[in-house]
Amino acid sequence: MDIYAIRKQQLISLIGNQKKGVCAERWGMAPAHLSQILSDKTAKNLGDDVARRIEAVEGLPRGWFDSLQPVDERDHAASPEPESKASVKETSSPLSAADQVKQMLAKVKGLSGEIREKIVAVADGASDGLAVDYFKPGQVGDEVWIAHYDVRGAMGGGEVPHDYPEMLQDVRVSPQHLREMGVEFKEHFHLKVVTGWGQSMAPTIKHRDPLLIDVTIREFSGDGIYLFTWQGHLYIKRLQIVDEDHFEMISDNEMHRPRQIRKDDTYIQARVLLVWNANLV
């Protein structure tokens, strides 16, 4: 069983009877992304970054996803039940614990050769333990993970949106610090990060600036910068109400003229709260 099959089995065990949508929101994932990982009809795998973030959110040891566990390690309450004879595969030359660890470590990135040797030595019984716990996450205070989606909101001619957003990387932030900066939000898991694309919102938002958005704001809530779709394209622009039927779509770059767009053709996806260059909007 390769590491992705192990992770999938661990993920199914972790979700249990919980609703997938609730888990996805708690873990900063798109529900469609989680469904694809769990589906047998797609080749989508649980990657390293997402696995590490879920472990941090759930309070699991770092690397929990990478090996099968007989019990849920979050509780540490029950002892593992002995395997039934029917569940044990008979092999002519079973792998030793050290060999199994070597196979697992071959798929893990970012570990030095020295660390790998120490881990294998523990599995082989040649060492009593590691001087450093390489899997235990550090103390992060009130910091939380915010998912960075591979979604480019156009600040110019518009971007064709994905069927679902794919996570690009994670951002670790302090909700308390964000609030001290003036960012207003109810829950940290309402926040996501997307990337601005183009020059029409300069100097407020420059090309490829990361943007902090609140995905629970799906309606106009006052003048501001929004992520929205219009005529099948995704935009990041200022919106103001013109009349009962129209918004004015405004670019901060004076070279781009404002234009009126119909409200019934405009679908707000989120509101932009902060440009990652620390410009409040």
VOPAGU-2260 file (C-alpha; in pm, 1 decimal, decimal comma):
REM VOPAGU-2260
SITE   aa  ch    i         X         Y         Z
SITE  MET   A    0       0,0       0,0       0,0
SITE  ASP   A    1     157,7     330,7    -105,8
SITE  ILE   A    2     156,0     641,6     110,3
SITE  TYR   A    3    -141,5     798,5     -68,0
SITE  ALA   A    4    -353,2     487,5     -15,8
SITE  ILE   A    5    -254,5     494,6     351,9
SITE  ARG   A    6    -345,3     862,2     377,8
SITE  LYS   A    7    -681,4     801,1     213,5
SITE  GLN   A    8    -761,8     521,1     457,1
SITE  GLN   A    9    -655,6     740,3     749,1
SITE  LEU   A   10    -868,7    1026,5     613,7
SITE  ILE   A   11   -1176,8     803,4     589,1
SITE  SER   A   12   -1115,3     686,3     946,2
SITE  LEU   A   13   -1072,2    1045,0    1068,6
SITE  ILE   A   14   -1395,2    1167,3     906,4
SITE  GLY   A   15   -1598,2     875,3    1040,9
SITE  ASN   A   16   -1963,5     980,0    1071,5
SITE  GLN   A   17   -1893,1    1350,4    1033,7
SITE  LYS   A   18   -2029,4    1547,2     740,5
SITE  LYS   A   19   -1769,4    1593,9     469,7
SITE  GLY   A   20   -1865,7    1958,3     415,9
SITE  VAL   A   21   -1812,2    2041,5     783,4
SITE  CYS   A   22   -1472,5    1870,0     781,1
SITE  ALA   A   23   -1369,7    2046,6     460,4
SITE  GLU   A   24   -1455,8    2388,0     605,6
SITE  ARG   A   25   -1270,2    2313,9     929,6
SITE  TRP   A   26    -963,4    2205,1     733,8
SITE  GLY   A   27    -968,9    2500,2     492,5
SITE  MET   A   28   -1051,9    2285,6     190,0
SITE  ALA   A   29   -1305,6    2312,9     -88,2
SITE  PRO   A   30   -1569,6    2039,0     -38,1
SITE  ALA   A   31   -1518,4    1932,2    -400,6
SITE  HIS   A   32   -1145,9    1886,8    -335,8
SITE  LEU   A   33   -1211,8    1664,1     -33,9
SITE  SER   A   34   -1469,7    1461,7    -229,8
SITE  GLN   A   35   -1220,7    1402,3    -509,1
SITE  ILE   A   36    -957,7    1276,6    -264,3
SITE  LEU   A   37   -1210,1    1033,7    -114,8
SITE  SER   A   38   -1348,3     918,0    -450,8
SITE  ASP   A   39   -1227,7     597,8    -613,6
SITE  LYS   A   40   -1302,7     745,2    -956,3
SITE  THR   A   41   -1036,9    1018,4    -948,6
SITE  ALA   A   42    -659,7    1021,8    -912,3
SITE  LYS   A   43    -659,3    1310,0    -663,3
SITE  ASN   A   44    -431,5    1242,0    -365,4
SITE  LEU   A   45    -392,2    1392,4     -18,8
SITE  GLY   A   46     -73,3    1597,6     -55,3
SITE  ASP   A   47     191,4    1671,6     205,7
SITE  ASP   A   48      83,4    2031,3     279,6
SITE  VAL   A   49    -284,0    1945,6     325,9
SITE  ALA   A   50    -204,5    1638,6     536,4
SITE  ARG   A   51      18,5    1841,2     768,2
SITE  ARG   A   52    -246,5    2113,4     804,2
SITE  ILE   A   53    -523,7    1865,6     892,3
SITE  GLU   A   54    -294,0    1706,2    1151,3
SITE  ALA   A   55    -231,7    2049,0    1307,2
SITE  VAL   A   56    -604,2    2137,6    1309,3
SITE  GLU   A   57    -702,3    1803,6    1464,2
SITE  GLY   A   58    -417,8    1798,9    1716,3
SITE  LEU   A   59    -264,2    1486,6    1565,7
SITE  PRO   A   60     108,7    1408,1    1567,8
SITE  ARG   A   61     292,1    1529,5    1260,4
SITE  GLY   A   62     313,0    1237,1    1018,1
SITE  TRP   A   63      -2,8    1067,8    1154,4
SITE  PHE   A   64    -144,7    1037,5     804,0
SITE  ASP   A   65     159,0     852,4     672,6
SITE  SER   A   66     114,7     524,8     861,3
SITE  LEU   A   67    -188,6     316,3     952,9
SITE  GLN   A   68    -290,9     333,8    1316,4
SITE  PRO   A   69    -504,5      75,2    1499,7
SITE  VAL   A   70    -675,9     346,1    1706,2
SITE  ASP   A   71    -747,8     715,7    1684,3
SITE  GLU   A   72    -436,8     876,3    1836,7
SITE  ARG   A   73    -629,3    1187,8    1930,4
SITE  ASP   A   74    -791,9    1004,6    2220,5
SITE  HIS   A   75    -504,9     778,2    2333,1
SITE  ALA   A   76    -770,9     592,4    2527,1
SITE  ALA   A   77    -809,5     251,1    2371,7
SITE  SER   A   78    -548,7     -16,9    2319,9
SITE  PRO   A   79    -509,8    -159,9    1970,0
SITE  GLU   A   80    -704,6    -478,2    1913,4
SITE  PRO   A   81    -503,3    -779,5    1799,8
SITE  GLU   A   82    -522,0    -846,8    1429,6
SITE  SER   A   83    -729,5   -1140,9    1322,9
SITE  LYS   A   84    -555,1   -1417,0    1133,7
SITE  ALA   A   85    -773,2   -1345,5     832,3
SITE  SER   A   86    -645,6    -987,2     812,1
SITE  VAL   A   87    -278,9   -1081,2     810,3
SITE  LYS   A   88    -138,2   -1148,1     464,7
SITE  GLU   A   89      96,4   -1439,7     442,6
SITE  THR   A   90     418,0   -1355,9     263,9
SITE  SER   A   91     723,5   -1564,5     199,2
SITE  SER   A   92     959,9   -1286,2     311,5
SITE  PRO   A   93     788,5   -1025,2     530,8
SITE  LEU   A   94     957,8    -687,1     552,0
SITE  SER   A   95    1125,8    -590,1     876,6
SITE  ALA   A   96    1016,0    -278,8    1063,9
SITE  ALA   A   97    1329,4     -98,3     945,8
SITE  ASP   A   98    1259,5    -189,5     582,3
SITE  GLN   A   99     901,3     -67,9     610,5
SITE  VAL   A  100    1022,3     260,7     759,5
SITE  LYS   A  101    1276,0     297,6     478,2
SITE  GLN   A  102     998,0     255,6     221,9
SITE  MET   A  103     789,5     519,1     395,4
SITE  LEU   A  104    1079,5     764,0     428,1
SITE  ALA   A  105    1154,3     728,2      55,9
SITE  LYS   A  106     829,2     914,4      -9,1
SITE  VAL   A  107     890,7    1187,1     250,3
SITE  LYS   A  108    1056,0    1507,8     134,5
SITE  GLY   A  109    1262,7    1753,0     336,7
SITE  LEU   A  110    1445,5    1515,3     574,0
SITE  SER   A  111    1823,9    1505,2     577,7
SITE  GLY   A  112    2014,8    1177,0     543,4
SITE  GLU   A  113    2123,4    1196,9     906,7
SITE  ILE   A  114    1766,1    1225,1    1030,1
SITE  ARG   A  115    1654,0     937,9     807,8
SITE  GLU   A  116    1931,2     716,2     949,1
SITE  LYS   A  117    1830,5     798,2    1306,3
SITE  ILE   A  118    1464,8     716,1    1237,2
SITE  VAL   A  119    1557,5     383,1    1077,1
SITE  ALA   A  120    1789,2     305,1    1370,4
SITE  VAL   A  121    1498,6     346,5    1613,1
SITE  ALA   A  122    1278,5     116,8    1401,9
SITE  ASP   A  123    1559,4    -141,2    1384,8
SITE  GLY   A  124    1615,3    -135,4    1760,6
SITE  ALA   A  125    1968,1       1,2    1727,1
SITE  SER   A  126    1871,8     320,4    1909,3
SITE  ASP   A  127    1646,7     386,1    2207,1
SITE  GLY   A  128    1507,8     709,9    2071,0
SITE  LEU   A  129    1561,3    1029,6    1881,0
SITE  ALA   A  130    1727,2    1331,6    2031,6
SITE  VAL   A  131    1467,1    1547,0    1860,8
SITE  ASP   A  132    1099,5    1475,4    1793,8
SITE  TYR   A  133    1092,3    1540,4    1420,6
SITE  PHE   A  134     718,4    1489,9    1389,3
SITE  LYS   A  135     586,2    1703,6    1671,2
SITE  PRO   A  136     459,0    2043,2    1550,8
SITE  GLY   A  137     597,7    2348,4    1725,3
SITE  GLN   A  138     402,6    2585,4    1941,9
SITE  VAL   A  139     216,6    2836,4    1727,0
SITE  GLY   A  140      24,3    3032,8    1989,6
SITE  ASP   A  141    -308,7    3143,5    1845,6
SITE  GLU   A  142    -191,0    3092,8    1486,6
SITE  VAL   A  143    -417,1    2911,2    1241,6
SITE  TRP   A  144    -386,3    2780,2     887,2
SITE  ILE   A  145    -559,0    2966,5     604,1
SITE  ALA   A  146    -587,3    2789,8     270,1
SITE  HIS   A  147    -433,7    2961,2     -31,3
SITE  TYR   A  148    -638,9    2868,5    -337,7
SITE  ASP   A  149    -504,9    2852,4    -690,1
SITE  VAL   A  150    -767,2    3104,1    -801,8
SITE  ARG   A  151    -665,8    3411,8    -996,2
SITE  GLY   A  152    -912,6    3698,2    -967,3
SITE  ALA   A  153    -861,0    3919,1   -1269,5
SITE  MET   A  154    -815,1    4290,5   -1213,6
SITE  GLY   A  155    -842,9    4347,0   -1587,0
SITE  GLY   A  156   -1021,9    4151,9   -1856,2
SITE  GLY   A  157   -1151,2    3870,9   -1637,4
SITE  GLU   A  158   -1038,5    3515,2   -1564,8
SITE  VAL   A  159   -1235,7    3201,2   -1643,1
SITE  PRO   A  160   -1292,7    3042,7   -1298,5
SITE  HIS   A  161   -1204,9    2679,4   -1219,3
SITE  ASP   A  162   -1482,4    2428,0   -1161,9
SITE  TYR   A  163   -1342,6    2408,3    -810,1
SITE  PRO   A  164   -1044,1    2579,2    -644,8
SITE  GLU   A  165    -727,9    2376,6    -591,4
SITE  MET   A  166    -519,8    2462,4    -285,9
SITE  LEU   A  167    -183,5    2609,2    -380,7
SITE  GLN   A  168     -21,4    2649,8     -40,7
SITE  ASP   A  169    -107,6    2744,1     317,3
SITE  VAL   A  170     -66,2    3063,5     512,1
SITE  ARG   A  171     -24,4    3058,5     889,2
SITE  VAL   A  172    -155,5    3370,6    1060,8
SITE  SER   A  173    -270,8    3496,8    1398,6
SITE  PRO   A  174    -643,6    3587,4    1407,4
SITE  GLN   A  175    -572,8    3822,5    1696,9
SITE  HIS   A  176    -308,1    4005,5    1495,6
SITE  LEU   A  177    -543,5    4034,1    1196,3
SITE  ARG   A  178    -810,7    4190,7    1417,5
SITE  GLU   A  179    -554,4    4430,3    1565,2
SITE  MET   A  180    -480,2    4536,7    1207,0
SITE  GLY   A  181    -848,3    4618,0    1160,0
SITE  VAL   A  182    -956,9    4309,4     964,0
SITE  GLU   A  183   -1315,3    4222,6    1061,9
SITE  PHE   A  184   -1436,8    3861,5    1041,9
SITE  LYS   A  185   -1641,9    3618,5    1251,1
SITE  GLU   A  186   -1444,5    3294,5    1224,6
SITE  HIS   A  187   -1094,0    3231,6    1092,2
SITE  PHE   A  188   -1213,6    2939,8     878,2
SITE  HIS   A  189   -1423,8    3187,0     676,9
SITE  LEU   A  190   -1097,5    3333,8     547,6
SITE  LYS   A  191    -912,7    3220,1     234,6
SITE  VAL   A  192    -630,9    3357,6      21,9
SITE  VAL   A  193    -647,7    3415,7    -355,1
SITE  THR   A  194    -416,8    3593,9    -598,3
SITE  GLY   A  195    -485,5    3921,5    -778,5
SITE  TRP   A  196    -402,1    3916,6   -1148,6
SITE  GLY   A  197    -346,3    4223,2   -1364,3
SITE  GLN   A  198    -283,3    4594,8   -1317,8
SITE  SER   A  199    -628,3    4754,1   -1318,4
SITE  MET   A  200    -648,6    4776,4    -935,3
SITE  ALA   A  201    -302,3    4931,0    -891,1
SITE  PRO   A  202    -174,7    5086,9    -674,5
SITE  THR   A  203    -414,0    4935,2    -416,2
SITE  ILE   A  204    -358,9    4582,0    -544,9
SITE  LYS   A  205     -58,8    4502,5    -758,3
SITE  HIS   A  206     -21,0    4215,7   -1001,4
SITE  ARG   A  207       9,0    3879,7    -818,8
SITE  ASP   A  208     -59,5    4026,1    -473,1
SITE  PRO   A  209    -211,0    3766,4    -233,1
SITE  LEU   A  210    -551,2    3877,9    -104,2
SITE  LEU   A  211    -731,9    3777,6     214,8
SITE  ILE   A  212   -1103,0    3721,8     145,2
SITE  ASP   A  213   -1413,6    3627,7     344,9
SITE  VAL   A  214   -1598,0    3358,3     149,9
SITE  THR   A  215   -1915,1    3388,0     360,5
SITE  ILE   A  216   -1992,3    3731,0     213,3
SITE  ARG   A  217   -2198,9    3640,1     -93,5
SITE  GLU   A  218   -2402,8    3960,8    -121,2
SITE  PHE   A  219   -2322,4    4329,8    -153,0
SITE  SER   A  220   -2249,2    4460,1     197,3
SITE  GLY   A  221   -2145,2    4816,4     120,3
SITE  ASP   A  222   -1888,9    4983,7    -102,9
SITE  GLY   A  223   -1570,7    4781,2    -118,6
SITE  ILE   A  224   -1359,9    4539,7    -321,4
SITE  TYR   A  225   -1522,5    4208,4    -407,2
SITE  LEU   A  226   -1435,9    3881,8    -579,3
SITE  PHE   A  227   -1723,8    3818,0    -817,9
SITE  THR   A  228   -1820,4    3659,7   -1147,8
SITE  TRP   A  229   -1976,8    3859,5   -1428,3
SITE  GLN   A  230   -2062,7    3715,6   -1767,3
SITE  GLY   A  231   -1874,7    3394,9   -1686,2
SITE  HIS   A  232   -1548,1    3562,7   -1580,9
SITE  LEU   A  233   -1395,2    3616,3   -1238,8
SITE  TYR   A  234   -1307,2    3970,2   -1130,0
SITE  ILE   A  235   -1160,6    4159,0    -835,2
SITE  LYS   A  236   -1299,5    4513,7    -848,9
SITE  ARG   A  237   -1467,1    4778,7    -641,1
SITE  LEU   A  238   -1845,7    4767,2    -648,8
SITE  GLN   A  239   -2085,9    5051,7    -581,6
SITE  ILE   A  240   -2462,9    5065,8    -622,7
SITE  VAL   A  241   -2579,7    5282,2    -911,9
SITE  ASP   A  242   -2951,2    5210,1    -897,2
SITE  GLU   A  243   -3190,3    4925,0    -824,9
SITE  ASP   A  244   -3064,1    4720,5   -1120,0
SITE  HIS   A  245   -2697,4    4813,1   -1161,3
SITE  PHE   A  246   -2358,3    4809,2    -991,2
SITE  GLU   A  247   -2071,1    5030,1   -1094,9
SITE  MET   A  248   -1756,1    4821,8   -1144,2
SITE  ILE   A  249   -1459,4    5043,8   -1057,3
SITE  SER   A  250   -1086,6    4998,5   -1112,8
SITE  ASP   A  251    -840,4    5190,9    -893,4
SITE  ASN   A  252    -610,1    5233,6   -1193,2
SITE  GLU   A  253    -723,6    5556,8   -1359,9
SITE  MET   A  254    -643,4    5414,6   -1703,2
SITE  HIS   A  255    -938,6    5176,1   -1666,1
SITE  ARG   A  256   -1279,5    5342,3   -1686,4
SITE  PRO   A  257   -1568,6    5243,2   -1457,4
SITE  ARG   A  258   -1855,9    5057,5   -1616,8
SITE  GLN   A  259   -2209,5    4969,6   -1517,6
SITE  ILE   A  260   -2300,6    4602,5   -1484,5
SITE  ARG   A  261   -2636,9    4446,4   -1410,9
SITE  LYS   A  262   -2690,4    4309,7   -1060,6
SITE  ASP   A  263   -2868,4    4001,1   -1190,1
SITE  ASP   A  264   -2559,5    3914,3   -1399,7
SITE  THR   A  265   -2321,7    3961,4   -1105,7
SITE  TYR   A  266   -2250,0    3683,3    -856,3
SITE  ILE   A  267   -2048,1    3788,1    -553,2
SITE  GLN   A  268   -1816,1    3510,6    -428,2
SITE  ALA   A  269   -1635,4    3689,4    -145,3
SITE  ARG   A  270   -1526,4    4026,7     -13,5
SITE  VAL   A  271   -1160,3    4129,5     -11,9
SITE  LEU   A  272   -1051,2    4222,4     342,0
SITE  LEU   A  273    -676,9    4266,3     314,7
SITE  VAL   A  274    -406,7    4287,2      52,1
SITE  TRP   A  275    -104,9    4086,9     168,6
SITE  ASN   A  276     110,7    4397,5     138,1
SITE  ALA   A  277     -78,7    4513,0     450,2
SITE  ASN   A  278    -308,3    4757,9     269,1
SITE  LEU   A  279    -651,5    4755,5     431,4
SITE  VAL   A  280    -938,8    4781,8     182,5
